[in-house]
């Protein structure tokens, strides 16, 4: 995981199995790492030039798939977005965003939580995915309509 300047600040690992040992978090992150102050992949997005619009998703896999096809995309490390994360976009010069969270209860709640934070700073659009769909599994026709670098 890199900060917006491209400096390596953390490594992330994830349990492969869905069933975790009791009292074990799904992700292992280093002590002192504050995910609420970082947007995954922002340094790569900015390396391509400051985009007018950035896509925001929940997870790493969605970033990897969309970035691979040229979409300026970042992850907020889950279904909640912090004010500090929104500020990172504004400070970078981004003017608008498209929020695409997972098509599940957590994703819908995350959109509701993130909208007022983003709308106070940026022009915001959302794409609501069908139940069970994630940005890394959404159809090619929708991906083709997303902004590109």
Steps between C-alpha positions, in 0.01 A plus 500: 500500500639838397408852603401764245870579440577139412685422824456144626324527836349155563451149379163333508410136522164329506378168630420273207215323673175672584492332842750675724641389833310660787593866570711522181455793262462419130792727408841520663644852494805637682473677834448872459351473151189717468294388204275805541791721387590312181331417170632182343635564147484882519871526423452306173199710403696822554802366310280500188414868552227650713169359377186710519306196623612212723307179563484393867446135591523294818770243432837420351370251241261755354786749474724246329240406239392856418852646506610230255256638241604863554239621750628755755389305808576500873383294796406628842582161664142396566149639498571819692672813381663755729517876471880470474463268200264743328746782572776303326300512177432872528863578586607303192277718279223248428167669423253211500464134590290197424424288804456129421471286810407132515142395432427388855371647825848615603560671167165678507562619857847614395360709216258669743789573738738627228261718299479798739877496556575500128219735399637770732819498290440354154237437236389142573326235294419148613449174320282258694590140428259209509496275806818292520691693233831670579683751281752231404217280367274759334428468130731619225239742364498690829879494531528641148293804607736593787753783458847405374842655557 
